[in-house]
Amino acid sequence: MAPRTQVLLLLVVCTHIVVIAALTDVNDLAVLHALKSSWKNLPPNWKGSDPCGSGWEGINCTKSRVTSLLMENTQLRGQIPVNFFRLPQLENVMLGHNHLNGTLDLGNSYRSNLMLDLRNNSITTFGQDIGYSMNITLLNNPICEGTGKAARYCTIQKPGSPYIMLPDICTPVACSAEKILSLNCKCAHPYTGTMHFFSFSFSNLENSSYFKYLQGSLMSAFLANQLPVDSVSLSNPTIDLYSYLQFRLQIFPSGQDYFNRTVVSNIGYLLNRQVQIQDYFGPSFFIDEKYCCLPGNKSSNTGVIVGATVGSSMLVLLLLCAGLYAFRQKRKAERAIKDNSPFASWDPDKGNGSIPQLKGARCFSFEELQKCTNNFSEVNSIGSGGYGKVYKGALATGQLVAIKRAQQGSLQGAIEFKAEIELLSRIHHKNVVSLAGFCYGQGEQILVYEYISNGTLKENLSELLAQ
């Protein structure tokens, strides 16, 4: 095969590898790059060639295809290119409260279930003024001024469809005591609590598109399960100590002032067991607050108090039993260690009445010997034998010592080692090197002798024979 042909085949293979490794479909990638060319004030992380894989702000994907774009109130400027609506899996676009302008042209390849929210922008004309099938909102754009106010796209979508876009404001209404005004301008007793999300995929908490998307997803879940919910209010988005995203959630009843016990139970079950908003938010859990209006709350509270008291007493009793068991097990372990090791009860700070009985020798820590031999460096090695190696070292006091470190295959039993150091500590003769101490820590058996600088016995005998 010619070299040029081989190079071309290699380039084709590399191109296929790059395409397979990327998480974004190549056609969707081309559309998103067209957006980058058309818009200004894009998020800083709109970089690279894999929007789905690298998590571009506001972009959500399913199986490498772009499904939604949520970038509300992000100061975007420019015109929306017509090929943007050709994305085959695009379902939700929320670009309200920006500075998008010019003509809105949907083309003829968009999905019929596409939800498009472009309220509060600067769009002047709409290419498909009448003949369109998607759900679109252009409220508070120049196109909706004057005679355009009556157009269908200049009004807010009404509840009942799979995705609910709730109104931004509500005319103030005076509610009676303990009732709260809902987003649909009705006074009621909401069921409240906190939603926690521990795998959310965005960082800009000021982008309200995400929160409206969450509102719509929750409302869709409630309506799909035939729960009498009028509206959902989210507030106080924060990141807690565990890096979870949390919202205060208010769920308002529909057709009455409060929920009954069954509905409250069903809502709690739905939020904790069934509703998992995978796009942008991921897995979640809901912690509710005491609901004001359930009948029989007083007797119910009494039962809760009694149950909590009994449960607490049982917990204290179990903890006490666990503590006693742990204490007994610790005593047994200490007794077993003492029986198996002759050094278990030895206190190196005591001069007598301890185990072992030493004379003129002390116990060194492994760290001390490690330091004075430069971590048992070969430079400090002055000899070796079947027992192990001998190193020269200097103690903190300046005293030179010879440190005999047993190798793993030559270790004695604890009792034999104890007997050896007791015996060596008692030997004091001018022709015998004195024992300065020992180490029995970290699985080591080390003897520390005074250092004699006149050479080894072998060297001295060799000199005598040579003479």
C-alpha positions in Angstrom: 0.0 0.0 0.0 1.4 3.4 -1.0 2.5 5.7 1.9 0.0 8.4 0.8 -2.9 5.9 0.9 -1.8 4.8 4.4 -1.8 8.4 5.7 -5.3 9.0 4.3 -6.6 5.9 5.9 -5.1 6.9 9.2 -6.7 10.3 9.0 -10.1 8.7 8.3 -9.7 6.3 11.3 -8.7 9.2 13.6 -11.7 11.3 12.4 -14.1 8.4 13.2 -12.5 8.0 16.7 -13.0 11.7 17.5 -16.6 11.6 16.3 -17.3 8.4 18.3 -15.6 9.8 21.5 -17.6 13.1 21.4 -21.0 13.1 23.1 -22.6 15.7 20.8 -24.1 14.8 17.4 -22.1 16.4 14.6 -25.3 18.0 13.1 -26.4 19.5 16.4 -22.8 20.7 17.0 -22.9 22.7 13.7 -26.2 24.3 14.8 -24.7 25.4 18.1 -21.6 26.8 16.5 -24.0 28.9 14.3 -25.6 30.2 17.5 -22.1 31.2 18.8 -21.5 33.2 15.6 -24.9 34.9 15.8 -25.1 35.8 19.6 -23.1 38.0 21.9 -22.7 37.7 25.7 -22.5 33.9 25.7 -21.6 32.0 28.9 -17.8 31.6 29.4 -17.9 27.8 29.2 -19.3 27.8 25.7 -15.9 26.5 24.5 -14.6 23.3 22.8 -16.2 21.0 20.3 -18.4 18.9 22.6 -21.3 20.9 24.1 -23.1 17.8 25.5 -19.9 16.3 26.9 -18.4 19.4 28.4 -21.6 20.8 29.8 -22.2 24.1 28.0 -24.3 26.4 30.3 -28.0 26.1 29.5 -27.6 23.1 27.1 -29.2 19.8 27.9 -28.8 16.6 25.8 -30.2 13.1 25.6 -28.2 10.5 23.8 -25.9 13.1 22.1 -28.9 15.2 20.8 -29.8 18.6 22.1 -33.2 18.6 23.8 -33.4 22.0 25.5 -31.9 25.4 25.8 -32.5 27.4 29.0 -30.8 30.8 29.0 -33.3 33.2 30.4 -32.1 36.6 31.7 -28.5 36.1 30.5 -28.0 39.3 28.5 -27.9 37.5 25.1 -27.8 39.7 22.0 -28.4 38.9 18.4 -30.8 37.1 16.1 -31.9 33.5 16.3 -30.8 31.6 13.1 -33.5 29.6 11.4 -31.4 26.4 11.4 -31.6 26.4 15.2 -35.2 25.1 15.0 -34.1 22.2 12.8 -32.6 20.3 15.8 -34.6 17.1 15.6 -34.9 16.5 19.4 -35.4 20.1 20.6 -38.3 20.3 23.0 -37.9 23.3 25.3 -36.4 26.7 24.6 -36.5 29.4 27.2 -34.8 32.6 26.2 -36.9 35.2 27.9 -35.6 38.5 29.3 -32.7 38.9 26.9 -31.9 41.3 24.0 -32.7 39.0 21.0 -33.9 41.0 18.1 -34.8 41.0 14.4 -37.1 38.5 12.7 -38.1 35.2 14.2 -38.2 32.6 11.5 -39.0 29.0 12.5 -38.5 27.5 9.1 -40.5 24.3 8.4 -38.5 21.6 10.2 -39.3 22.2 13.9 -41.0 19.7 16.2 -44.7 20.3 16.8 -44.3 19.8 20.6 -41.6 22.5 20.8 -42.1 24.9 23.7 -40.6 28.3 22.9 -40.6 31.2 25.4 -39.1 34.4 24.1 -41.0 37.0 26.2 -39.3 40.3 27.0 -36.9 40.5 24.1 -36.7 42.8 21.1 -38.2 40.7 18.3 -40.0 42.9 15.7 -41.4 40.4 13.2 -42.5 36.7 13.1 -42.1 34.8 9.9 -44.9 32.3 10.6 -47.4 34.8 12.0 -50.4 32.4 11.6 -49.2 29.0 10.2 -47.3 27.5 13.1 -48.1 24.5 15.4 -45.6 24.9 18.3 -46.4 26.6 21.6 -44.7 30.0 21.5 -44.7 33.1 23.8 -43.6 36.5 22.5 -45.2 38.6 25.2 -43.5 42.0 25.8 -41.7 42.0 22.4 -42.1 45.0 20.0 -44.2 42.6 17.7 -46.8 42.4 20.5 -47.3 46.2 20.7 -50.3 48.0 19.1 -52.4 45.8 16.9 -50.2 42.7 17.6 -51.5 42.4 21.2 -54.4 40.1 20.0 -52.1 37.6 18.5 -52.1 34.1 20.1 -48.3 34.2 20.6 -48.6 37.5 22.7 -50.5 35.7 25.6 -49.3 33.5 28.4 -49.9 29.7 28.0 -52.7 28.5 30.2 -52.4 25.6 32.7 -53.3 22.1 31.4 -50.6 21.4 28.9 -47.5 19.2 29.6 -45.4 22.2 30.3 -46.7 25.1 32.4 -45.2 28.6 32.1 -46.5 30.5 35.1 -47.1 34.3 35.1 -44.3 36.5 36.3 -46.5 38.8 38.4 -49.8 38.7 40.1 -52.2 41.5 41.0 -51.9 41.9 44.8 -54.9 40.5 46.7 -55.5 40.8 50.5 -55.6 37.2 52.0 -57.0 36.3 55.3 -54.9 35.2 58.2 -52.4 32.3 57.5 -53.4 32.1 53.8 -50.9 32.9 51.0 -51.4 34.3 47.6 -50.6 31.8 44.8 -49.1 32.5 41.5 -52.6 32.3 40.0 -53.8 35.0 42.4 -55.7 32.7 44.7 -55.5 32.7 48.5 -54.9 29.3 50.0 -52.9 27.2 52.5 -49.9 25.8 50.6 -48.1 22.6 51.4 -44.5 23.6 52.0 -41.1 22.1 52.3 -37.6 22.0 50.8 -36.5 20.3 47.6 -32.9 19.1 47.6 -31.0 18.2 44.4 -27.6 16.6 44.7 -26.6 16.1 41.0 -27.6 19.4 39.2 -25.7 20.3 36.1 -25.7 24.1 36.0 -24.0 26.8 38.1 -25.7 30.0 37.2 -28.4 30.4 39.9 -29.4 33.8 38.3 -30.6 32.0 35.2 -34.4 31.8 36.0 -35.0 29.5 33.0 -34.0 26.5 35.1 -36.5 27.4 37.8 -39.3 27.9 35.4 -38.4 24.6 33.8 -38.5 23.0 37.3 -41.9 24.6 38.0 -43.3 23.3 34.8 -41.9 19.8 35.4 -43.4 19.6 38.9 -46.8 20.9 37.7 -46.8 18.4 34.8 -46.1 15.6 37.3 -48.9 16.7 39.6 -51.5 17.0 36.8 -50.4 13.7 35.3 -51.2 12.0 38.7 -54.5 13.8 38.9 -53.6 15.8 42.1 -55.6 18.9 42.8 -52.7 21.4 42.5 -53.3 25.0 41.4 -49.7 26.2 41.1 -46.2 25.7 42.4 -43.9 28.4 43.8 -40.1 28.1 44.1 -38.0 30.5 46.2 -34.6 30.9 47.9 -32.3 28.8 45.6 -29.2 28.2 47.6 -26.2 25.7 47.8 -26.0 24.1 51.2 -23.0 22.7 53.1 -23.1 19.4 51.2 -23.1 21.2 47.8 -26.8 20.3 47.3 -29.0 22.8 45.5 -32.1 23.4 47.5 -35.4 25.4 47.0 -38.2 26.3 49.3 -41.3 24.8 47.6 -44.9 25.9 48.0 -47.7 23.8 46.5 -51.1 25.4 46.3 -54.4 23.5 46.3 -56.9 23.8 43.4 -60.6 24.3 44.0 -60.3 24.6 47.8 -58.3 26.4 50.5 -56.3 23.4 51.7 -55.3 19.8 50.9 -56.7 16.8 52.7 -54.5 14.2 54.4 -54.6 11.8 51.4 -53.5 14.5 48.9 -50.7 15.6 51.2 -49.5 12.0 51.5 -49.7 11.5 47.7 -47.8 14.7 47.0 -45.0 13.7 49.5 -44.8 10.3 48.0 -44.7 11.7 44.4 -41.9 14.1 45.2 -39.7 11.6 47.0 -40.4 8.4 45.0 -41.6 9.2 41.5 -40.5 12.7 40.4 -36.9 12.6 39.2 -36.2 15.6 36.9 -33.1 14.3 35.1 -32.7 17.3 32.8 -30.4 19.8 34.6 -31.5 18.8 38.1 -31.1 15.1 38.5 -32.1 13.0 41.6 -33.8 14.8 44.5 -35.6 14.4 47.8 -38.2 16.5 49.6 -38.4 17.4 53.3 -41.8 18.8 54.1 -42.9 21.1 56.9 -45.9 20.5 59.3 -49.1 21.2 57.3 -51.4 23.5 59.1 -54.8 22.2 58.1 -55.0 18.5 58.5 -58.0 17.4 60.6 -57.1 15.8 64.0 -53.7 17.5 64.1 -53.9 17.8 67.9 -54.3 14.1 68.6 -51.9 13.3 65.9 -49.3 15.5 67.5 -49.8 13.7 70.8 -49.2 10.4 69.2 -46.1 11.7 67.5 -44.8 13.0 70.9 -45.5 9.6 72.6 -43.9 7.7 69.8 -40.8 10.0 69.8 -40.5 9.6 73.6 -40.6 5.8 73.4 -38.3 5.7 70.4 -35.8 8.0 72.2 -35.8 5.8 75.3 -35.2 2.7 73.2 -32.3 4.4 71.4 -30.7 5.4 74.7 -31.0 1.9 76.0 -29.5 0.4 72.8 -26.6 2.9 72.9 -25.9 2.0 76.6 -25.8 -1.7 75.8 -23.5 -1.0 72.8 -21.2 1.0 75.0 -21.0 -1.7 77.6 -20.3 -4.3 74.9 -17.6 -2.2 73.4 -16.0 -1.6 76.8 -15.9 -5.4 77.5 -14.5 -6.2 74.1 -11.7 -3.6 74.6 -10.8 -5.0 78.0 -10.6 -8.5 76.5 -8.4 -7.3 73.6 -6.1 -5.5 76.1 -5.8 -8.6 78.2 -5.0 -10.8 75.1 -2.3 -8.4 74.1 -0.8 -8.3 77.5 -0.8 -12.2 77.6 0.8 -12.5 74.2 3.5 -9.8 74.4 6.0 -9.4 77.1 6.3 -5.7 76.2 2.6 -4.9 76.7 2.9 -3.6 80.2 6.4 -2.1 79.9 6.6 1.6 80.6 9.9 3.1 79.2 9.5 6.1 81.5 9.8 4.0 84.7 13.2 3.0 86.0 12.3 -0.2 87.8 9.6 -2.6 88.5 8.8 -2.8 84.8 9.1 -5.3 82.0 11.8 -5.9 80.8 14.4 -5.3 83.5 17.2 -3.3 81.9 20.4 -1.9 83.2 22.0 1.0 81.5 19.9 0.6 78.3 16.9 2.5 77.1 14.1 2.0 74.6 14.3 4.0 71.3 11.4 4.7 69.0 11.7 3.6 65.4 11.5 7.2 64.3 14.5 8.2 66.4 16.7 5.5 64.8 15.3 6.2 61.4 16.3 9.8 61.8 19.9 9.2 63.2 20.7 6.8 60.3 19.2 8.9 57.5 16.4 6.5 57.1 18.8 3.5 57.3 20.7 4.8 54.3 23.2 2.5 52.7 25.8 5.2 53.1 25.6 4.6 56.9 25.9 0.8 56.6 29.0 -0.5 58.2 28.4 -4.2 58.1 26.0 -7.1 57.5 25.5 -10.7 58.5 22.9 -13.5 58.7 21.0 -11.5 61.4 20.7 -8.3 59.4 22.6 -5.0 58.8 24.5 -2.7 61.1 24.3 1.1 60.6 26.3 3.9 62.0 24.3 6.7 63.6 24.4 9.7 65.8 21.8 10.3 68.6 20.4 13.7 69.4 22.9 13.9 72.2 25.7 13.5 69.8 26.7 10.0 70.9 27.7 7.7 68.1 26.0 4.3 68.0 26.0 1.1 66.0 22.5 0.1 65.1 21.9 -3.6 64.4 18.6 -4.1 62.5 17.2 -7.6 62.1 16.0 -8.5 58.7 12.5 -10.0 58.3 13.6 -13.6 58.1 15.7 -13.4 61.2 13.2 -12.0 63.7 12.9 -13.8 67.1 9.9 -14.2 69.2 9.0 -11.4 71.6 10.0 -13.5 74.6 13.4 -14.4 73.2 14.1 -10.8 72.1 13.2 -9.6 75.7 15.5 -12.2 77.2 18.4 -11.1 74.9 18.2 -7.4 75.7 17.9 -8.1 79.4 21.0 -10.3 79.2 23.0 -7.8 77.0 22.1 -4.9 79.3 23.8 -6.6 82.2 27.1 -7.3 80.4 29.6 -4.5 81.2 33.3 -5.3 80.3 36.1 -3.3 78.7 36.5 -5.8 75.9 32.7 -6.1 75.1 30.6 -3.5 73.3 27.9 -2.2 75.7 24.2 -2.2 74.8 22.8 1.3 74.6 19.3 0.4 73.9 16.8 -1.3 71.7 13.6 -0.8 69.5 10.6 -3.1 69.4 8.2 -0.9 67.5 6.4 -1.2 64.1 7.4 -4.9 63.8 11.1 -4.2 64.1 13.8 -5.8 66.4 16.7 -3.4 66.6 19.7 -3.4 69.0 21.7 -0.2 69.6 25.3 -0.6 70.7 28.0 1.9 71.6 30.1 2.7 68.5 33.7 1.5 68.5 35.8 3.3 65.9 38.8 1.0 65.8 37.5 -1.2 63.0 36.0 -4.7 63.0 37.4 -7.8 64.7 38.1 -9.2 61.2 40.2 -6.2 60.3 42.2 -6.2 63.5 42.9 -10.0 63.2 44.0 -9.5 59.6 46.4 -6.8 60.7 47.9 -9.0 63.4 48.4 -11.9 60.9 50.0 -9.6 58.4 52.5 -8.5 61.1 
